[in-house]
């Protein structure tokens, strides 16, 4: 979840086309964004629910997820 979520936020670069789960749709020569509008709405809804569960604001939860992701990626000695 974390990598896809951060990618959707624009914090991480997109995956290379061969690593994407779904092929991108081609429409009038433009490449569609890999995350559809409904998917981002669902993601936003899920974030809101998770934030309410933890008693945080959504922006605080996003910061926490980003911090945890980079902490786990860099290892314990950072």
TORLUM-423393 format. One record per atom (N, C-alpha, C, O, CB): residue in three letters; atom name; x, y, z. Coordinates in pm, whole numbers, plus 32768, in hexadecimal, padded with zeros to 4 digits. Glycine has a CB too. Example, Ala and Ser with C-alpha at 12.3 -4.5 7.8 and 13.67 -1.06 7.14 Angstrom:
<rest:ala | atom:N | east:8527 | north:7DC7 | up:830C>
<rest:ala | atom:CA | east:84CE | north:7E3E | up:830C>
<rest:ala | atom:C | east:8528 | north:7EB6 | up:830C>
<rest:ala | atom:O | east:8590 | north:7EB4 | up:834E>
<rest:ala | atom:CB | east:846B | north:7E41 | up:8389>
<rest:ser | atom:N | east:8505 | north:7F1F | up:82C4>
<rest:ser | atom:CA | east:8557 | north:7F96 | up:82CA>
<rest:ser | atom:C | east:850A | north:8003 | up:8313>
<rest:ser | atom:O | east:853D | north:8072 | up:8324>
<rest:ser | atom:CB | east:8580 | north:7FC4 | up:823C>
This chain:
<rest:unk | atom:N | east:8052 | north:7F89 | up:8000>
<rest:unk | atom:CA | east:8000 | north:8000 | up:8000>
<rest:unk | atom:C | east:8056 | north:807D | up:8000>
<rest:unk | atom:O | east:803C | north:80DB | up:7FB4>
<rest:unk | atom:CB | east:7FA3 | north:8000 | up:8078>
<rest:unk | atom:N | east:80BC | north:807F | up:8054>
<rest:unk | atom:CA | east:8108 | north:80FB | up:8066>
<rest:unk | atom:C | east:8147 | north:812D | up:7FE6>
<rest:unk | atom:O | east:813D | north:81A4 | up:7FC6>
<rest:unk | atom:CB | east:8172 | north:80E7 | up:80CE>
<rest:unk | atom:N | east:8189 | north:80D5 | up:7F9B>
<rest:unk | atom:CA | east:81CD | north:8103 | up:7F22>
<rest:unk | atom:C | east:8168 | north:8137 | up:7EBB>
<rest:unk | atom:O | east:817D | north:81A0 | up:7E7F>
<rest:unk | atom:CB | east:8220 | north:8092 | up:7EE4>
<rest:unk | atom:N | east:80FA | north:80EC | up:7EA8>
<rest:unk | atom:CA | east:8095 | north:8117 | up:7E47>
<rest:unk | atom:C | east:8055 | north:819A | up:7E75>
<rest:unk | atom:O | east:8039 | north:81F2 | up:7E24>
<rest:unk | atom:CB | east:8029 | north:80AB | up:7E35>
<rest:unk | atom:N | east:803E | north:81A4 | up:7EF8>
<rest:unk | atom:CA | east:8001 | north:821D | up:7F2F>
<rest:unk | atom:C | east:805B | north:8296 | up:7F19>
<rest:unk | atom:O | east:802D | north:82FF | up:7EED>
<rest:unk | atom:CB | east:7FE3 | north:820B | up:7FC4>
<rest:unk | atom:N | east:80DC | north:8288 | up:7F39>
<rest:unk | atom:CA | east:8139 | north:82F8 | up:7F27>
<rest:unk | atom:C | east:8149 | north:831B | up:7E94>
<rest:unk | atom:O | east:8159 | north:8390 | up:7E71>
<rest:unk | atom:CB | east:81C3 | north:82D5 | up:7F64>
<rest:unk | atom:N | east:8143 | north:82B5 | up:7E3E>
<rest:unk | atom:CA | east:814C | north:82CD | up:7DAE>
<rest:unk | atom:C | east:80D2 | north:831E | up:7D81>
<rest:unk | atom:O | east:80DE | north:8379 | up:7D2F>
<rest:unk | atom:CB | east:8155 | north:8247 | up:7D60>
<rest:unk | atom:N | east:805D | north:82FB | up:7DB8>
<rest:unk | atom:CA | east:7FE2 | north:8342 | up:7D93>
<rest:unk | atom:C | east:7FE8 | north:83D3 | up:7DC1>
<rest:unk | atom:O | east:7FB3 | north:842C | up:7D7F>
<rest:unk | atom:CB | east:7F67 | north:82FC | up:7DCF>
<rest:unk | atom:N | east:8028 | north:83EA | up:7E32>
<rest:unk | atom:CA | east:8036 | north:8472 | up:7E64>
<rest:unk | atom:C | east:809D | north:84C1 | up:7E15>
<rest:unk | atom:O | east:80A1 | north:853C | up:7E1C>
<rest:unk | atom:CB | east:805D | north:8471 | up:7EF7>
<rest:unk | atom:N | east:80F1 | north:847A | up:7DCA>
<rest:unk | atom:CA | east:815A | north:84BD | up:7D7E>
<rest:unk | atom:C | east:81DA | north:84CA | up:7DCE>
<rest:unk | atom:O | east:8232 | north:8518 | up:7DA9>
<rest:unk | atom:CB | east:812C | north:8545 | up:7D53>
<rest:unk | atom:N | east:81E5 | north:847F | up:7E3C>
<rest:unk | atom:CA | east:825F | north:8486 | up:7E8C>
<rest:unk | atom:C | east:82CB | north:8428 | up:7E57>
<rest:unk | atom:O | east:8342 | north:843C | up:7E6F>
<rest:unk | atom:CB | east:8240 | north:8463 | up:7F1E>
<rest:unk | atom:N | east:82A1 | north:83C3 | up:7E0D>
<rest:unk | atom:CA | east:8301 | north:8366 | up:7DD2>
<rest:unk | atom:C | east:82E9 | north:8365 | up:7D3B>
<rest:unk | atom:O | east:827A | north:837E | up:7D0D>
<rest:unk | atom:CB | east:82F2 | north:82D5 | up:7E0E>
<rest:unk | atom:N | east:8350 | north:8349 | up:7CED>
<rest:unk | atom:CA | east:833C | north:8341 | up:7C5C>
<rest:unk | atom:C | east:82E2 | north:82CA | up:7C39>
<rest:unk | atom:O | east:82D8 | north:826A | up:7C84>
<rest:unk | atom:CB | east:83C3 | north:8335 | up:7C13>
<rest:unk | atom:N | east:82A2 | north:82D3 | up:7BC5>
<rest:unk | atom:CA | east:824E | north:8264 | up:7B98>
<rest:unk | atom:C | east:82A3 | north:81EB | up:7B78>
<rest:unk | atom:O | east:831A | north:81F6 | up:7B5A>
<rest:unk | atom:CB | east:81FA | north:828C | up:7B1E>
<rest:unk | atom:N | east:8264 | north:8176 | up:7B7F>
<rest:unk | atom:CA | east:82AA | north:80FB | up:7B5A>
<rest:unk | atom:C | east:82C4 | north:80FB | up:7AC4>
<rest:unk | atom:O | east:827D | north:813C | up:7A76>
<rest:unk | atom:CB | east:8257 | north:807D | up:7B84>
<rest:unk | atom:N | east:832B | north:80B3 | up:7A9D>
<rest:unk | atom:CA | east:8345 | north:80A2 | up:7A0E>
<rest:unk | atom:C | east:82CE | north:8056 | up:79D2>
<rest:unk | atom:O | east:8290 | north:8005 | up:7A17>
<rest:unk | atom:CB | east:83CC | north:8054 | up:79F6>
<rest:unk | atom:N | east:82AD | north:806F | up:7953>
<rest:unk | atom:CA | east:8235 | north:8032 | up:7918>
<rest:unk | atom:C | east:822E | north:7F9B | up:7927>
<rest:unk | atom:O | east:81C1 | north:7F63 | up:7939>
<rest:unk | atom:CB | east:822E | north:8055 | up:7887>
<rest:unk | atom:N | east:82A1 | north:7F57 | up:7920>
<rest:unk | atom:CA | east:829C | north:7EC4 | up:7929>
<rest:unk | atom:C | east:827F | north:7E94 | up:79B8>
<rest:unk | atom:O | east:825D | north:7E1F | up:79CC>
<rest:unk | atom:CB | east:8320 | north:7E87 | up:78F9>
<rest:unk | atom:N | east:828B | north:7EED | up:7A1A>
<rest:unk | atom:CA | east:826F | north:7EC6 | up:7AA5>
<rest:unk | atom:C | east:81E0 | north:7EE7 | up:7ACE>
<rest:unk | atom:O | east:81B3 | north:7EBC | up:7B39>
<rest:unk | atom:CB | east:82D0 | north:7F0A | up:7B02>
<rest:unk | atom:N | east:8198 | north:7F33 | up:7A7C>
<rest:unk | atom:CA | east:8110 | north:7F58 | up:7AA1>
<rest:unk | atom:C | east:80B6 | north:7EDF | up:7A9E>
<rest:unk | atom:O | east:80C5 | north:7E86 | up:7A4A>
<rest:unk | atom:CB | east:80DA | north:7FC4 | up:7A43>
<rest:unk | atom:N | east:8056 | north:7EDC | up:7AFB>
<rest:unk | atom:CA | east:7FFA | north:7E6B | up:7B01>
<rest:unk | atom:C | east:7F97 | north:7E70 | up:7A8D>
<rest:unk | atom:O | east:7F7A | north:7E09 | up:7A50>
<rest:unk | atom:CB | east:7FAE | north:7E6B | up:7B87>
<rest:unk | atom:N | east:7F64 | north:7EE7 | up:7A6F>
<rest:unk | atom:CA | east:7F02 | north:7EF1 | up:7A03>
<rest:unk | atom:C | east:7F40 | north:7F3E | up:798F>
<rest:unk | atom:O | east:7F89 | north:7FA0 | up:79A6>
<rest:unk | atom:CB | east:7E80 | north:7F36 | up:7A34>
<rest:unk | atom:N | east:7F25 | north:7F15 | up:7916>
<rest:unk | atom:CA | east:7F5B | north:7F60 | up:78A5>
<rest:unk | atom:C | east:7F18 | north:7FE9 | up:789E>
<rest:unk | atom:O | east:7EA1 | north:7FF5 | up:78BC>
<rest:unk | atom:CB | east:7F48 | north:7F13 | up:781F>
<rest:unk | atom:N | east:7F63 | north:804D | up:7877>
<rest:unk | atom:CA | east:7F27 | north:80D3 | up:786F>
<rest:unk | atom:C | east:7ECE | north:80D9 | up:77F4>
<rest:unk | atom:O | east:7EE8 | north:8098 | up:778F>
<rest:unk | atom:CB | east:7F95 | north:8141 | up:7869>
<rest:unk | atom:N | east:7E64 | north:8127 | up:77FF>
<rest:unk | atom:CA | east:7E07 | north:8135 | up:778F>
<rest:unk | atom:C | east:7E3C | north:81A2 | up:7731>
<rest:unk | atom:O | east:7E6A | north:820B | up:775E>
<rest:unk | atom:CB | east:7D76 | north:8157 | up:77C0>
<rest:unk | atom:N | east:7E36 | north:8186 | up:76B0>
<rest:unk | atom:CA | east:7E60 | north:81EC | up:7650>
<rest:unk | atom:C | east:7DE2 | north:822D | up:7619>
<rest:unk | atom:O | east:7D87 | north:81E9 | up:75E8>
<rest:unk | atom:CB | east:7EB8 | north:81AF | up:75DD>
<rest:unk | atom:N | east:7DDF | north:82B1 | up:7620>
<rest:unk | atom:CA | east:7D69 | north:82F8 | up:75EE>
<rest:unk | atom:C | east:7D9B | north:8375 | up:75A6>
<rest:unk | atom:O | east:7DD9 | north:83CC | up:75E4>
<rest:unk | atom:CB | east:7D06 | north:831D | up:7663>
<rest:unk | atom:N | east:7D80 | north:837E | up:7527>
<rest:unk | atom:CA | east:7DA8 | north:83F1 | up:74D5>
<rest:unk | atom:C | east:7E3E | north:840F | up:74E1>
<rest:unk | atom:O | east:7E68 | north:8482 | up:74E2>
<rest:unk | atom:CB | east:7D59 | north:846B | up:74FE>
<rest:unk | atom:N | east:7E8D | north:83A3 | up:74E9>
<rest:unk | atom:CA | east:7F1E | north:83B6 | up:74EE>
<rest:unk | atom:C | east:7F53 | north:83E0 | up:7576>
<rest:unk | atom:O | east:7FCC | north:83EE | up:7586>
<rest:unk | atom:CB | east:7F45 | north:841A | up:748A>
<rest:unk | atom:N | east:7EFB | north:83F4 | up:75D8>
<rest:unk | atom:CA | east:7F2A | north:8419 | up:765D>
<rest:unk | atom:C | east:7F28 | north:839D | up:76B6>
<rest:unk | atom:O | east:7ED1 | north:8347 | up:76A7>
<rest:unk | atom:CB | east:7ED2 | north:848B | up:769B>
<rest:unk | atom:N | east:7F87 | north:8394 | up:7711>
<rest:unk | atom:CA | east:7F89 | north:8322 | up:776D>
<rest:unk | atom:C | east:7F37 | north:8348 | up:77E7>
<rest:unk | atom:O | east:7F4D | north:83B1 | up:7824>
<rest:unk | atom:CB | east:801C | north:82FA | up:7795>
<rest:unk | atom:N | east:7ED7 | north:82F2 | up:7809>
<rest:unk | atom:CA | east:7E83 | north:830E | up:787D>
<rest:unk | atom:C | east:7ED4 | north:82FD | up:78FD>
<rest:unk | atom:O | east:7F34 | north:82AF | up:7901>
<rest:unk | atom:CB | east:7E07 | north:82B1 | up:787F>
<rest:unk | atom:N | east:7EAF | north:8345 | up:7964>
<rest:unk | atom:CA | east:7EF3 | north:8334 | up:79E4>
<rest:unk | atom:C | east:7ECF | north:82A9 | up:7A19>
<rest:unk | atom:O | east:7E5E | north:827C | up:7A08>
<rest:unk | atom:CB | east:7ECA | north:83A4 | up:7A4B>
<rest:unk | atom:N | east:7F2E | north:8266 | up:7A5A>
<rest:unk | atom:CA | east:7F13 | north:81DD | up:7A84>
<rest:unk | atom:C | east:7EA7 | north:81D2 | up:7AF1>
<rest:unk | atom:O | east:7E64 | north:816C | up:7AFB>
<rest:unk | atom:CB | east:7F92 | north:819E | up:7AB6>
<rest:unk | atom:N | east:7E96 | north:823C | up:7B40>
<rest:unk | atom:CA | east:7E32 | north:8234 | up:7BAA>
<rest:unk | atom:C | east:7DB4 | north:827E | up:7B7C>
<rest:unk | atom:O | east:7DB9 | north:82F5 | up:7B5C>
<rest:unk | atom:CB | east:7E68 | north:8270 | up:7C2F>
<rest:unk | atom:N | east:7D45 | north:8237 | up:7B78>
<rest:unk | atom:CA | east:7CC9 | north:8275 | up:7B49>
<rest:unk | atom:C | east:7C91 | north:82D2 | up:7BB4>
<rest:unk | atom:O | east:7CBB | north:82CD | up:7C28>
<rest:unk | atom:CB | east:7C62 | north:820A | up:7B22>
<rest:unk | atom:N | east:7C32 | north:8324 | up:7B8D>
<rest:unk | atom:CA | east:7BF6 | north:8383 | up:7BEB>
<rest:unk | atom:C | east:7BAE | north:8338 | up:7C5A>
<rest:unk | atom:O | east:7BB8 | north:835C | up:7CCF>
<rest:unk | atom:CB | east:7B95 | north:83E2 | up:7BA1>
<rest:unk | atom:N | east:7B64 | north:82CF | up:7C35>
<rest:unk | atom:CA | east:7B1A | north:8286 | up:7C9B>
<rest:unk | atom:C | east:7B79 | north:8242 | up:7CFD>
<rest:unk | atom:O | east:7B5C | north:8239 | up:7D74>
<rest:unk | atom:CB | east:7ABE | north:821D | up:7C5A>
<rest:unk | atom:N | east:7BEB | north:8213 | up:7CCC>
<rest:unk | atom:CA | east:7C4D | north:81D3 | up:7D24>
<rest:unk | atom:C | east:7C84 | north:8239 | up:7D87>
<rest:unk | atom:O | east:7C96 | north:8219 | up:7DFD>
<rest:unk | atom:CB | east:7CC0 | north:8194 | up:7CD3>
<rest:unk | atom:N | east:7C9E | north:82B4 | up:7D58>
<rest:unk | atom:CA | east:7CD3 | north:8317 | up:7DB4>
<rest:unk | atom:C | east:7C68 | north:8343 | up:7E18>
<rest:unk | atom:O | east:7C87 | north:8366 | up:7E8A>
<rest:unk | atom:CB | east:7D0A | north:8391 | up:7D67>
<rest:unk | atom:N | east:7BE8 | north:8341 | up:7DED>
<rest:unk | atom:CA | east:7B7C | north:8360 | up:7E4B>
<rest:unk | atom:C | east:7B74 | north:82F6 | up:7EB7>
<rest:unk | atom:O | east:7B64 | north:8315 | up:7F2D>
<rest:unk | atom:CB | east:7AF4 | north:836B | up:7E01>
<rest:unk | atom:N | east:7B81 | north:8277 | up:7E8E>
<rest:unk | atom:CA | east:7B7F | north:8209 | up:7EEF>
<rest:unk | atom:C | east:7BF4 | north:8216 | up:7F4E>
<rest:unk | atom:O | east:7BE6 | north:8202 | up:7FC7>
<rest:unk | atom:CB | east:7B82 | north:8180 | up:7EA8>
<rest:unk | atom:N | east:7C69 | north:8239 | up:7F18>
<rest:unk | atom:CA | east:7CE2 | north:824A | up:7F6A>
<rest:unk | atom:C | east:7CCC | north:82BA | up:7FCF>
<rest:unk | atom:O | east:7CF0 | north:82AC | up:8044>
<rest:unk | atom:CB | east:7D5D | north:8269 | up:7F10>
<rest:unk | atom:N | east:7C91 | north:8328 | up:7FA2>
<rest:unk | atom:CA | east:7C78 | north:839A | up:7FFB>
<rest:unk | atom:C | east:7C17 | north:8372 | up:806A>
<rest:unk | atom:O | east:7C2A | north:8395 | up:80DF>
<rest:unk | atom:CB | east:7C3F | north:8413 | up:7FAA>
<rest:unk | atom:N | east:7BAE | north:8327 | up:8044>
<rest:unk | atom:CA | east:7B4B | north:82F9 | up:80A5>
<rest:unk | atom:C | east:7B8C | north:829F | up:810E>
<rest:unk | atom:O | east:7B71 | north:82AA | up:8186>
<rest:unk | atom:CB | east:7AD8 | north:82AF | up:805D>
<rest:unk | atom:N | east:7BE2 | north:8244 | up:80DF>
<rest:unk | atom:CA | east:7C26 | north:81E7 | up:8139>
<rest:unk | atom:C | east:7C82 | north:8233 | up:8198>
<rest:unk | atom:O | east:7C8A | north:8214 | up:820F>
<rest:unk | atom:CB | east:7C76 | north:817F | up:80E9>
<rest:unk | atom:N | east:7CC8 | north:8296 | up:8162>
<rest:unk | atom:CA | east:7D20 | north:82E9 | up:81B6>
<rest:unk | atom:C | east:7CD0 | north:8332 | up:8221>
<rest:unk | atom:O | east:7CFA | north:8338 | up:8295>
<rest:unk | atom:CB | east:7D6C | north:834E | up:8160>
<rest:unk | atom:N | east:7C5E | north:8369 | up:81F9>
<rest:unk | atom:CA | east:7C0B | north:83B2 | up:8258>
<rest:unk | atom:C | east:7BDE | north:8356 | up:82C9>
<rest:unk | atom:O | east:7BE2 | north:837C | up:833E>
<rest:unk | atom:CB | east:7B91 | north:83F0 | up:8211>
<rest:unk | atom:N | east:7BB4 | north:82DC | up:82A6>
<rest:unk | atom:CA | east:7B88 | north:827D | up:830C>
<rest:unk | atom:C | east:7BFB | north:8259 | up:8368>
<rest:unk | atom:O | east:7BE9 | north:8254 | up:83E2>
<rest:unk | atom:CB | east:7B4F | north:81FE | up:82CA>
<rest:unk | atom:N | east:7C71 | north:8240 | up:832F>
<rest:unk | atom:CA | east:7CE5 | north:821A | up:8380>
<rest:unk | atom:C | east:7D0E | north:828D | up:83DC>
<rest:unk | atom:O | east:7D31 | north:8277 | up:844F>
<rest:unk | atom:CB | east:7D5B | north:81F2 | up:8325>
<rest:unk | atom:N | east:7D09 | north:8308 | up:83A8>
<rest:unk | atom:CA | east:7D2C | north:837D | up:83F8>
<rest:unk | atom:C | east:7CCA | north:838D | up:846C>
<rest:unk | atom:O | east:7CF3 | north:83AB | up:84DD>
<rest:unk | atom:CB | east:7D2D | north:83FC | up:83A1>
<rest:unk | atom:N | east:7C4A | north:8379 | up:8451>
<rest:unk | atom:CA | east:7BE6 | north:8385 | up:84BB>
<rest:unk | atom:C | east:7BFB | north:831B | up:8526>
<rest:unk | atom:O | east:7BE9 | north:8335 | up:859D>
<rest:unk | atom:CB | east:7B59 | north:837A | up:8482>
<rest:unk | atom:N | east:7C21 | north:82A2 | up:84FA>
<rest:unk | atom:CA | east:7C3A | north:8236 | up:8558>
<rest:unk | atom:C | east:7CAB | north:825A | up:85B7>
<rest:unk | atom:O | east:7CA5 | north:823E | up:862F>
<rest:unk | atom:CB | east:7C5A | north:81B4 | up:850D>
<rest:unk | atom:N | east:7D15 | north:8299 | up:8580>
<rest:unk | atom:CA | east:7D89 | north:82BD | up:85D0>
<rest:unk | atom:C | east:7D79 | north:8345 | up:8613>
<rest:unk | atom:O | east:7DCD | north:836E | up:8663>
<rest:unk | atom:CB | east:7E06 | north:82BD | up:857A>
<rest:unk | atom:N | east:7D0E | north:838C | up:85F1>
<rest:unk | atom:CA | east:7CF8 | north:8410 | up:862C>
<rest:unk | atom:C | east:7D57 | north:847A | up:85F7>
<rest:unk | atom:O | east:7D79 | north:84D9 | up:863D>
<rest:unk | atom:CB | east:7D06 | north:8408 | up:86C1>
<rest:unk | atom:N | east:7D80 | north:846A | up:857A>
<rest:unk | atom:CA | east:7DDB | north:84CB | up:853B>
<rest:unk | atom:C | east:7D93 | north:8511 | up:84C9>
<rest:unk | atom:O | east:7D2A | north:84E4 | up:849B>
<rest:unk | atom:CB | east:7E5C | north:8486 | up:8507>
<rest:unk | atom:N | east:7DCC | north:8580 | up:849C>
<rest:unk | atom:CA | east:7D9C | north:85BC | up:8420>
<rest:unk | atom:C | east:7DDA | north:856E | up:83AD>
<rest:unk | atom:O | east:7E41 | north:852B | up:83BE>
<rest:unk | atom:CB | east:7DC1 | north:8656 | up:8417>
<rest:unk | atom:N | east:7D9E | north:8575 | up:8339>
<rest:unk | atom:CA | east:7DCF | north:852A | up:82C5>
<rest:unk | atom:C | east:7E5E | north:8555 | up:82A2>
<rest:unk | atom:O | east:7EB1 | north:8500 | up:8282>
<rest:unk | atom:CB | east:7D73 | north:853F | up:824C>
<rest:unk | atom:N | east:7E79 | north:85D8 | up:82A7>
<rest:unk | atom:CA | east:7F00 | north:8607 | up:8283>
<rest:unk | atom:C | east:7F69 | north:85D0 | up:82E5>
<rest:unk | atom:O | east:7FD8 | north:85AF | up:82BD>
<rest:unk | atom:CB | east:7F05 | north:86A1 | up:8281>
<rest:unk | atom:N | east:7F44 | north:85C7 | up:8366>
<rest:unk | atom:CA | east:7FA0 | north:8591 | up:83CA>
<rest:unk | atom:C | east:7FB9 | north:84FD | up:83AF>
<rest:unk | atom:O | east:8029 | north:84CC | up:83BD>
<rest:unk | atom:CB | east:7F69 | north:85A6 | up:8459>
<rest:unk | atom:N | east:7F4F | north:84B6 | up:8388>
<rest:unk | atom:CA | east:7F5D | north:8428 | up:8369>
<rest:unk | atom:C | east:7FB7 | north:8414 | up:82EF>
<rest:unk | atom:O | east:800A | north:83BA | up:82ED>
<rest:unk | atom:CB | east:7ED2 | north:83E8 | up:834F>
<rest:unk | atom:N | east:7FA7 | north:846A | up:8289>
<rest:unk | atom:CA | east:7FFC | north:8461 | up:8212>
<rest:unk | atom:C | east:808E | north:8476 | up:8238>
<rest:unk | atom:O | east:80E6 | north:842C | up:820B>
<rest:unk | atom:CB | east:7FD0 | north:84C9 | up:81A8>
<rest:unk | atom:N | east:80A8 | north:84DC | up:828B>
<rest:unk | atom:CA | east:8132 | north:84F5 | up:82B8>
<rest:unk | atom:C | east:8169 | north:847C | up:8303>
<rest:unk | atom:O | east:81DD | north:8457 | up:82F0>
<rest:unk | atom:CB | east:8138 | north:8572 | up:8312>
<rest:unk | atom:N | east:8117 | north:843F | up:8357>
<rest:unk | atom:CA | east:8142 | north:83CA | up:83A5>
<rest:unk | atom:C | east:8164 | north:8356 | up:8347>
<rest:unk | atom:O | east:81CA | north:8314 | up:8358>
<rest:unk | atom:CB | east:80D3 | north:83A0 | up:840A>
<rest:unk | atom:N | east:810E | north:833E | up:82E5>
<rest:unk | atom:CA | east:8126 | north:82D1 | up:8285>
<rest:unk | atom:C | east:81A8 | north:82E9 | up:823A>
<rest:unk | atom:O | east:81F8 | north:828D | up:8228>
<rest:unk | atom:CB | east:80B0 | north:82C4 | up:8222>
<rest:unk | atom:N | east:81BE | north:8365 | up:820E>
<rest:unk | atom:CA | east:8238 | north:8386 | up:81C4>
<rest:unk | atom:C | east:82B2 | north:8372 | up:821C>
<rest:unk | atom:O | east:8316 | north:8338 | up:81F1>
<rest:unk | atom:CB | east:8233 | north:8417 | up:818E>
<rest:unk | atom:N | east:82AA | north:83A2 | up:8299>
<rest:unk | atom:CA | east:831A | north:8396 | up:82F6>
<rest:unk | atom:C | east:833A | north:8303 | up:8310>
<rest:unk | atom:O | east:83AE | north:82DA | up:830D>
<rest:unk | atom:CB | east:82FB | north:83E0 | up:837B>
<rest:unk | atom:N | east:82D0 | north:82B3 | up:832A>
<rest:unk | atom:CA | east:82E3 | north:8224 | up:8345>
<rest:unk | atom:C | east:831F | north:81DE | up:82CC>
<rest:unk | atom:O | east:8376 | north:8188 | up:82DA>
<rest:unk | atom:CB | east:825E | north:81E3 | up:836B>
<rest:unk | atom:N | east:82EF | north:8203 | up:8254>
<rest:unk | atom:CA | east:8321 | north:81C3 | up:81DB>
<rest:unk | atom:C | east:83B6 | north:81DB | up:81CA>
<rest:unk | atom:O | east:8402 | north:817E | up:81B0>
<rest:unk | atom:CB | east:82D6 | north:81F6 | up:8160>
<rest:unk | atom:N | east:83E2 | north:8259 | up:81DA>
<rest:unk | atom:CA | east:846F | north:8276 | up:81C6>
<rest:unk | atom:C | east:84C4 | north:8240 | up:8238>
<rest:unk | atom:O | east:8538 | north:821C | up:8222>
<rest:unk | atom:CB | east:8484 | north:830B | up:81B8>
<rest:unk | atom:N | east:848C | north:8239 | up:82B0>
<rest:unk | atom:CA | east:84D5 | north:8200 | up:8321>
<rest:unk | atom:C | east:84EF | north:816C | up:8305>
<rest:unk | atom:O | east:855E | north:813A | up:8319>
<rest:unk | atom:CB | east:8485 | north:8212 | up:83A7>
<rest:unk | atom:N | east:8487 | north:8126 | up:82D6>
<rest:unk | atom:CA | east:8494 | north:8097 | up:82BB>
<rest:unk | atom:C | east:84F0 | north:8080 | up:8243>
<rest:unk | atom:O | east:8537 | north:801C | up:823F>
<rest:unk | atom:CB | east:8409 | north:8058 | up:82A2>
<rest:unk | atom:N | east:84EE | north:80DA | up:81E1>
<rest:unk | atom:CA | east:8541 | north:80CA | up:816A>
<rest:unk | atom:C | east:85D5 | north:80E4 | up:8189>
<rest:unk | atom:O | east:862C | north:809D | up:8158>
<rest:unk | atom:CB | east:8511 | north:8128 | up:80FC>
<rest:unk | atom:N | east:85F0 | north:814B | up:81DB>
<rest:unk | atom:CA | east:867A | north:816F | up:81FA>
<rest:unk | atom:C | east:86B8 | north:8113 | up:8262>
<rest:unk | atom:O | east:8733 | north:810E | up:826F>
<rest:unk | atom:CB | east:8681 | north:81FD | up:822B>
<rest:unk | atom:N | east:8666 | north:80CA | up:82AA>
<rest:unk | atom:CA | east:869B | north:8071 | up:8311>
<rest:unk | atom:C | east:869D | north:80B5 | up:8399>
<rest:unk | atom:O | east:8686 | north:812E | up:83A2>
<rest:unk | atom:CB | east:8727 | north:8042 | up:82ED>
<rest:unk | atom:N | east:86BA | north:8069 | up:8402>
<rest:unk | atom:CA | east:86B1 | north:809E | up:848B>
<rest:unk | atom:C | east:871E | north:8103 | up:84AE>
<rest:unk | atom:O | east:870E | north:814E | up:850E>
<rest:unk | atom:CB | east:86B6 | north:802D | up:84EC>
<rest:unk | atom:N | east:878C | north:8106 | up:8462>
<rest:unk | atom:CA | east:87FD | north:815C | up:8489>
<rest:unk | atom:C | east:87F7 | north:81E6 | up:844B>
<rest:unk | atom:O | east:885F | north:8222 | up:842F>
<rest:unk | atom:CB | east:887E | north:8119 | up:8462>
<rest:unk | atom:N | east:877E | north:821A | up:8435>
<rest:unk | atom:CA | east:8777 | north:82A1 | up:83FA>
<rest:unk | atom:C | east:874F | north:8307 | up:8463>
<rest:unk | atom:O | east:8744 | north:837D | up:8444>
<rest:unk | atom:CB | east:8714 | north:82A4 | up:8385>
